Amino acid sequence: MTPSYSVVVPTIGRPVLGNLLTSLAAALTAGPRPLDVVVVDDRPFPRRGTNAPLALGPAPVAGVRVLRTGGRGPAAARNAGRRTTRADWIAFLDDDVVVPPDWAEALERDLADAGPEVAGVQGRIVVPLPEHRPPTDLERNTAGLEHAAWPTADLACRRAALESVHGFDERFTRAYREDADLALRLREAGWKLERGARHVRHPVRPAGNLASVRAQAGNADDALLRALHGRHWRRRTEAGRGRLPWHAATVAAGLTALGAGLTAARSPARRPAGARVTAVVAGAAWAGLTGAFARERLAPGPRPGDEGFAAEVGRMLVTSALIPFAAVAHRARGAWSWRGREVPAWPLPVRAVLFDRDGTLIHDVPYNGDPRAVEPLPGARRVLDQLRARRLRVGVVSNQSGIGRGLLTTAQVDAVDDRVRELLGPFGTWQRCPHHPEDGCTCRKPEPGLVLRAAAELGVLPAECLVVGDIGADVDAAIAAGARSVLVPTAMTRREELSSAPVVASTLDEAVPL
């Protein structure tokens, strides 16, 4: 029997997404269809207003679902997409790849060949390079994906394996190293990873002249990998040796030359010969290291007379001087972030519990604007006090569309909220959505905005939050935000919401240990 699969595509809204979805639609006409295709829109939420609708291209896959996650990075986006599916396997595709017409058929064969101990099957990545000239530095870096260990451009993962390690570590907020971390944790849990026979094309997408400098932000993720997996993380994750020691030497030489030169310039009368000599020697070392780095990057690239040769030379000279400083600065920033403490393994422990208001903490009185009608549910105060005693932060995330519908005033809702606090005690954050359901806001549950705002105000990560609610919108908001959830059903809870909830508790008291 062929295993079922779903497709999850994280995106930040790049136009190339349309190319992928068009090619995927064509591939699915010939091969087995997934249970669902989920595009996770991870564009950051605007400070005001709403995101423009995500452009899916001229011929997207029929029935594709879009999930918004608010710009928390591809690791969080993949986790959110995975949590909304129920297939045996999840095929993760990056938004800048294109699948061939036989991709679905080849995926079916790869999954059928995977033994029960296999957690993931990687597709081969093909990067088309120009035939009329040698590749540029950007093109070569992209082509490196063809030999990379476990990139997620096309990676099918077994659901049971992902859930055994709790998915991607969402502390990796860039498209960098989150795949290596996942592969290492899967192997440590006893799973195997394989390379399949299918393939995808990964065109080289345009990038600015300083793209290689911006890419050095990944050095901060290297610091997190080291903190999590020890000093031999490069060998264990098959990441290669890296250039950081050379970059550090270049930066040291450059800063030494600058410091000595300033010293010599400030005291010309004393003729500090030592400072001048140091400046010259260190400057020569910096120039030599920078020049060697530039030559190393230029040597395999376009030659004189080739298209774009002059522009490539200029790019390499400028970025070769900037990259060492950017790399060292980002690595230092990452090391400082994880300094002097043991970094907890993924998943992170719960540090905050966020409650829906109506139907979870108090009896649900539709569109209530009267504080006298507020009645806490049995055990609500006891549960909250237990959480406070355990030094867990508590908050409220509540939809109040009565304001947007014109049925309630803000002052009325404020009065009801004040009465809840009077009866149930203080809360570290209180977030509500006043919008009409048709306003298209990013805060009305099941959108994640309320949970993300609450986590930010409490000073915790969304992954360190637990959302407790009584309907599916509460659970869905938690999933989109990257938080955990417990559903405490009431008469308002639909049967399908109950069956799809990851964790269900009969009462608030039962939800506490969960």
N, C-alpha and C positions, 0 to 999 in steps of 0.2 A: 504493500500500500504506500502510495506516494505521500510524504509528509506535507501537511499544510504549511503555507508560508504567507507572511504579510510583508509589504514593502514600506520602509520608513525613510523619508528624505528630509534631513534638516536643511534649512536654507535661510539666508539673510536677504532674500528677494532679488538675487542677481538675475539679469535677463537670461542667462544660460539655463536657468531652470526649465524654461519652455522647451529647449532642445532635448533635455533629458525626458520630460514627460511625453513629448511627441514620439521619441524613439521607443520609450517604454510601452506606449499604447500600441505601436506597431508590433513589438515583440510579443505582447500578450495575445494578439490575434492568432498566433501560431502555436503558442505554448500554454501550459497550465496557468490559470488565472490565480492571483493571490486572493486571500480572503478579503483583504482591503489594502488600499494604498493611502498612506498618511503623509502629508507634507506638513512639516513642523515649521511654521513661520516664526523664526527667532529674531526678527527685527526688534530693536529696542522700542519700548513704548514711548510715544512722544509725551512731553510734559503736559501739553494741553491737546485736546481733541482726540482723534482716533487715527490709527494707521490707515493709509490708503489700502484698498483691497489688494491682496497678493496677486500678481500677474502670473497665471499658470501657463501662458502660451496659447498658440492658436488651436492646438489639438491635444489637450491633456487627456490623461487616462479617465475613462468614464467612471464616475462615482468616487473620485479622489476626495478625501477629507482634508481639511485644513485645521490645524491646531496652533494656537498662538501661545508662545512661552515668554515673550518679553525680553529677549536679548541676553540670556544667561549662558550662551555658548553651546557648541555642538554636542558636548557630552550630555548636558542637561536636556537638550532637544531630543536626542536619541532616546534617552530614558523616558521622557514624556510620551513620545510616540510609541515606544514599546509597551508602556503601561495601558495604552488604549486599544491594544490588539489582543487576540486570543489564539493566534496560530502557533503551531509547534516550532516554527522557525521565523526569525525576523531577518529580512534581507535589507541591510543598510546600504543606501546609495548616496554618494555626495551629489550636490546639485550641479556640479560642473563636469559630470561624465555623460557619455552617450552610450546606450546599450545597443548591441547589434541585433538584427532580426531574430536570431536564434537564442537570445539570452535566456528566455524563460525555459526553453527546452533544455539548455545546457545546465541551468540551475537545478532543474528537476533531477537530472542525472547526478549532479554533484551531491545533492541531498540524499538521494537514494543510495549512493555509495558510502555515505558517512556512517561509520559504526556508532554504536551507542555511547562510546567513550569520547566522541568528537564533539567539541563545543562550537567550533566555527570552521567554515570553509571559505577561504579567500578566493575571489576572482582575480585573474591576471589583469594587470593594468597596462594598456598600450598607449604610449604618448607619441603622437605623430610629430616628427621633426622635419624641418625643411630639407629638401634633397639638393638644393642648388648652392648651399653654403653650410659651413659648420654652425652648430647651434650656439646661441647666445648663453650667457650665464643663467638667465631666467629659464630658458628652454632646457638647459642641462639639469637645473635643480628640479624642474617639473618631471623630467625623464627619470630622475632618481626614484620616483614612485614605482617604477617597474621592478625594482629590486628591493623595495622597502619591506620591512618585516611587519606584517599585519596592519596595513593601512585600511581605513574604513571606507575608502572610495567605493568598494564593492565587497562587503563582508557579510555573509549569512551566518547568524548565530542561533544556536539552539536556545529556546526560551528557558528550559530547565537550567541550562548552564548559566545564562545571564542572571537568572533569579538567585542561583546559588551564591553568586558573588555580588548581588545587588546592583548589577549593571555598571555603567560607566561612573567614574569618580567625578562628580560635578565641580570639584575644586579646580579642575583643568578647564578653564573658561575659554581657551583658544582652540583652534583646530590643530593641536600639536600635543603629542605625548599622551593624550588620553587613550589612544589605541594601544600604545606600548604598555601602559599601566594595566589596561584590561587584559591583554594577552598574558602578562606575567601573573596576574591574580588567578586567571583561569587555569594556567598550568600548575600553579601552586595548589590549587584545589583538586588537582588530579585529572583535569580534562586535557584533551589533545586538540591541536589546531592543524588544519590541513590546507593545502592549496588545491583548488579545483581546476577543471578544464575550461570553464567559461571565461570570458574576458569582456572588458569594457574599454572604450576609448576615452582618454583624458586629454582633450586639447589644451594647449598652452593658452591661458587667458591673458589678456593685456594687463599690464601692471605699470605703475608709475616708476620714474627713474630711481626712487629711493625705496623700492619695494624690499630689496635685500636688507636695507637698514631696519625697516619696520619689522622684518621677520625676526630680528634678534630678540624681540620680546619673548620668544620661546625659551630663552635662557632662564627666565624665571620659572618656567615649568620644569626645566631640568633640575632646578634646586628643589622643587617639590618631589620629583621622582627620587632624588638622592635621599631626602628626608624620609620618604616612605619605604624605600627599598635598599638603602645602604650605599656605601661608596662604590660598589661594583655594579651599580644599576645599568651602566652601559653594556657591559658584557651580558648581563642577565636578560636585557631587553633587545639584544642584537642591534643596538643603536649606533655602533661604530665609535671611533675614538674621539672625534670632535676636535675643534681648534681652540678651545678656550685657553689652554696654557699659552699658546702663541699670541692670542689676543691680549692676555694679561701682560705678557712681556712687552708687547708693543705699547700698551697704555702706560706701563711703568716707565719705559724709555721716553715717551712723549711728555709725561708729566715731570719727569726728572729734568729734561731739557728745558721745559718751560720755567720750572722753579729756579734752576740755576741761572737761566738767562735773565730772569727778573732780578735775582740777587745781584748779578754783575751790573745790570743797568742802574740799579738804585745806588750803587756805591762806586762810581767811576774813579773818584779821587784815590780810593784805597787800592785800586787796581787788584781786585780779587781774582788773581790768575786762576786759582783753583776752581772758582765758580765758572769762569769762562771755559776752562778745559772741560769741566763736567758738562756744560751746556753743549759744547761741540761734540763730545763723544756720545752723549745720550741722544743728541739730535741726529747724529749719523746712524746710530742704532735704530732709532725710530724710522728714519727714511729708508734704511735697508730692509727692515722688516715689512714696512708698508709697501715698498716697491716689490719685494718678493711675493707678497700676497697678491698684489695687482697682476704681476706677471703670471702667477699660477692660475689666476682666473681668466686672463686674456689668452693664454697659450692655446687652449682647445677651441677658441671662439672664432668669429669671422676674421678673415685675412684682409690685408689691404686690397681694395678694389671690390670687395664683397659689399652687398647691400647692407647699409646700417653700420659699417665698420667704424666710422668716425664717432657716431653716437655711442656705440658700445665702449670704445676706448674712454670717452669722457665719463661715461657712467661708472666704469670700473675704477678709474683713478679717484673719483670723488667718493664712491662708496667704500673702496678699500681703505681710505683714510678714516671713514666714519664708523665702519662696522666694528672694529675692535673696541672702541669706546662704548658703543651701544651695547655690545654683547656683555662686556664686563659690568656696565651699569645695571643691566637687567638681571644678570646673575646675582649681583650684590643685593639688589632689591628683593629677589626671591629668597636668597639666603637669610636676609634680615627678617622677612615675613615669618620664617619657620625657625628662627633662632631659639636656642636655649630651652626648648621644650620638646616633649615627645609628641610627634604628630599622630593623631588618632587614625586608625585604619578606617577605610570606607566599609559600611555606611557610618555616618556620624551619629553620635547619641542625640536623643531628643533633648532640646534645651528650652523649648517653648511650646505651649499648647494653645491653639487658637480655636475658639468656639463660635459656631453659628449662634445667633441670638434666639430667634423665634422657633420654637419646636425643639430646641436643644437645651437652652438654659431656662427659658420661661415658656409658659403655655402660649401657643400660637393664637393670637387674636388678630384676624386679618385687618391690616391697615389701622392698627391701634395708635391713637394719639392721646389716650387718657392714662396717665401714670397710675391711677387707682385700679386699672384693670390688669396691672402687671402682677403675675403670680409665678414664682419660681417653680420649676419642676422638682419633684422629689429627689433629694440628694445633691442638688446642684451646688449649694453652698458648701456642703461637706467635701465634695470632690474638689472644688476650687481651693478650699483651705488645705487639703492634702497636697495639692500640687504646689501651693505657695510654701508650705512647710518643707517641701523637698527642693526649694529654691529654683523651681521651674517658673519661667515667665509665663503669664497667661494674658490672653487678649481676645477680642471679639472681632469677627469679620461678618458683616451683615448686609444683605441686600435690603434696601428700603425704597422700593420703586414708588411707594405711595407719594413721595415728594415729587418725583418726575411726572406722575400721573395727575398731579394737582389735587390729590385726596387728602394730603397731609402737608402741614407747613414744617419747615426746618425746626422751628421752635417747639412744635408738638413732639417731634421725634427726639429732640434734645431732652425734653422733659421725661419722656419714657426711658431713654438711656440713663438719665440721672437716677431714676427710680431703681433701675436694674443694679446700678453700682451701689446704691444705698442698701439694697437687700443682699447682694452677693459679694460685696467687697471691692477693693481696687483692682484695676486691670492695667497692665503695662502699656497696652495699645488698644485703641478702639477705632476700627476702620469700617466705614459704611459706604455703600454705593447709593446715591440718591437718584440715579438715572432711570428713565423709562426703558423697558426692554428693547425698544426699537432704536435707541440712541446710538447703538454700536460702540459703547464705551469699552475700555479695557479692564474695568474694575468689577462689573456685575458678574457674579458667579454664574456660570462656570468659567469665566475668564479668570486669569490668575492675579489680576492687579491688586485686589485687597490683601491676598496672602503675601505678595511680594512687598507691599508697603508695610504691612505689619512686621515682617521679618526685619526690614531695614530699620524701622523705628525701635525694635527691640535689640538691635545689634547682633543678630544671629543670621546664619545662612538659611535660605528656604529649606534646605535638606535637613536642618536641625529643628524643623517645625512639624508638629502633628496637628491636623485639622480634624475637629470633631463636629459632625453635622448630622442632619436627619434626612437629607435628600441627595439625589445624584449630583446636583449642581455643586454641593459642598465637596464631594469626592473628586469631581472633575476639576474644580479649581485647585485642589491640592495636587492632583496629578500634573496639571499644566505648570504649576509653580515649582514642582520638584519636592513637595512636602509629602509626608506620610498622612494617612487618613484612617479614621474609624467612623463607620456609619452606625448611628444609634437610631433604628427605624421607629417611626410613629405611624399613625393612620394615614399620614400624607405620603409616606414612602411607597413608590410604585414597585411592583414585583420585579421588574427588570433592573431597577436600581439596586435592589437588594441582592440579586443574583450576580451582578457585575462588580459589586464593591469588593475591594481586596480584603478588608477586615470589617467584621460586623460584631457589634456588642449589643446585648439586650438592654442594658441600662448604662447610665453614666458611671455608676460604681464599677461596672465590669470594664468600661473603657479605660479606667485609670491604669491597671496593670498592663493592658495592651499597648 
